[in-house]
Amino acid sequence: MRVRRSDKGRRDYLVDAFALLQGWTRDGHEMRRTLPLDDSQHAALTESMKVAADALQLRAEARRLDGHTQIRVPTPEGGGLSDSEVALAARIEDLYKRITGVVA
């Protein structure tokens, strides 16, 4: 027997999954995260992040500001979070931990 989930249940699941990603925020139609990285770590994260975003067919932007890397992942206008967007945020978090050696 196949169990169908309502769209509301799916949205609740994604909101809960996103909430587990510490440091990530949603602001309007984007997800954001600011990370303390040096220039070489920023370059490594940006390159790896682009590969992950391309694989999920999403956009992700990173910029340097005052010794920090600001990450922005636009989300569709009028829509909630998607599986792919939450997966990308989680992947970026994993990349950050691998690049910096941060242990969760």
C-alpha positions as CSV (number, residue, x, y, z in Angstrom):
1,M,0.0,0.0,0.0
2,R,1.3,3.4,-0.9
3,V,0.9,6.3,1.5
4,R,0.3,9.7,0.0
5,R,1.6,12.8,1.8
6,S,-0.3,16.0,1.6
7,D,1.6,19.1,0.3
8,K,1.2,20.6,3.8
9,G,3.0,17.5,5.3
10,R,5.8,17.9,2.8
11,R,6.2,21.6,3.6
12,D,6.2,20.9,7.3
13,Y,9.0,18.3,6.7
14,L,11.1,20.7,4.7
15,V,10.6,23.5,7.2
16,D,11.7,21.1,10.0
17,A,14.7,19.9,7.9
18,F,15.7,23.5,7.2
19,A,15.5,24.4,10.9
20,L,18.1,21.8,11.7
21,L,20.7,23.7,9.5
22,Q,22.2,26.0,12.1
23,G,23.1,29.5,11.0
24,W,20.8,29.4,7.9
25,T,18.0,32.0,7.7
26,R,15.2,32.7,5.2
27,D,14.6,36.2,4.2
28,G,11.8,36.7,1.7
29,H,12.7,34.7,-1.4
30,E,16.2,33.5,-0.3
31,M,18.1,31.4,2.1
32,R,21.3,33.0,3.7
33,R,24.3,32.0,5.7
34,T,27.4,33.9,6.7
35,L,30.6,32.0,7.4
36,P,34.0,33.0,8.8
37,L,36.4,31.9,6.1
38,D,39.8,33.1,4.9
39,D,40.4,33.9,1.2
40,S,41.6,30.4,0.3
41,Q,38.7,28.7,2.2
42,H,36.3,31.0,0.4
43,A,37.7,30.1,-3.0
44,A,37.4,26.4,-2.2
45,L,33.9,26.7,-0.9
46,T,32.7,28.8,-3.8
47,E,34.0,26.3,-6.3
48,S,32.5,23.3,-4.6
49,M,29.3,25.1,-3.9
50,K,28.9,25.9,-7.7
51,V,29.3,22.2,-8.5
52,A,26.7,21.2,-6.0
53,A,24.2,23.9,-7.1
54,D,24.7,23.0,-10.8
55,A,24.0,19.3,-10.0
56,L,20.7,20.4,-8.3
57,Q,19.9,22.9,-11.0
58,L,19.9,25.8,-8.6
59,R,21.7,29.1,-8.2
60,A,23.9,29.9,-5.2
61,E,25.9,33.0,-4.8
62,A,28.9,33.7,-2.5
63,R,30.6,37.0,-1.8
64,R,33.3,38.2,0.5
65,L,32.6,41.0,3.0
66,D,34.7,42.0,6.0
67,G,36.5,38.6,6.2
68,H,33.4,36.6,6.0
69,T,31.7,34.7,3.2
70,Q,28.0,35.5,2.6
71,I,26.0,32.8,0.9
72,R,22.7,33.4,-0.8
73,V,20.4,30.8,-2.4
74,P,17.4,32.4,-4.1
75,T,14.1,30.5,-3.7
76,P,11.2,30.7,-6.1
77,E,8.8,33.6,-5.7
78,G,5.5,32.7,-4.1
79,G,6.7,29.2,-3.2
80,G,8.0,27.5,-0.1
81,L,11.1,25.6,0.3
82,S,11.9,22.7,-2.1
83,D,13.7,19.5,-1.5
84,S,16.5,20.7,-3.7
85,E,17.0,24.0,-1.9
86,V,17.2,22.3,1.5
87,A,19.6,19.7,0.1
88,L,21.8,22.4,-1.3
89,A,21.9,24.2,2.0
90,A,22.8,21.0,3.8
91,R,25.5,20.2,1.1
92,I,27.0,23.7,1.5
93,E,27.1,23.2,5.3
94,D,28.9,19.9,4.8
95,L,31.4,21.5,2.4
96,Y,32.0,24.3,4.9
97,K,32.8,21.7,7.7
98,R,35.1,19.7,5.4
99,I,37.0,22.8,4.2
100,T,37.5,24.3,7.7
101,G,37.8,21.0,9.7
102,V,34.8,22.1,11.9
103,V,33.3,19.1,13.7
104,A,29.6,19.2,14.3
